[in-house]
Amino acid sequence: MSLNARRKLVEVAKVVCRELRENETEAEKILWKAIRNRNLNGKKFYRQQPIFHDVTGRETFFVADFYCFTDKLIIELDGRYHQYKLEEDKHRTGILNLLGLRVIRFSNDEVINNIGFVLNEIKKSLSF
């Protein structure tokens, strides 16, 4: 990929991520409040973080709902929309795993109704 094409891709990713942050779901708001500012085990998380890759033969990106660079951990929150995209989510997780990243998933309902459980599961996935 040329440098100009790469720059354009990065600019597209910035716009997409900004829009996602501006239109966050209730579950994303709840989890972000709980993990931001190193509130969870002192780990720094980013929300709506682009993950660039060229595993498929062309450079593109995925947007991780939440990402901890130090632990290479992605947290995905799945709403009803994801029940129709199970195969696509599985493929995406496979690519992220090839990049050396770990992915854990929670439903929006789990976050909204049982944030304690979700935070405990995230803690188990973090290195200390």
Buried (B, 14 or more C-beta within 10 A) or exposed (E): EEEEEEEEBEEEBEEBBEEBEEEBBEBBEBBBEBBBEEEBBEBBBBBBBBBBBEEEEEEBBBBBBBBBEEBBBBBBBBEEEBEEEEEEBEEBBEBBEEEEBBBBBBBBEBBBEBBEEBBEBBEEBBEE
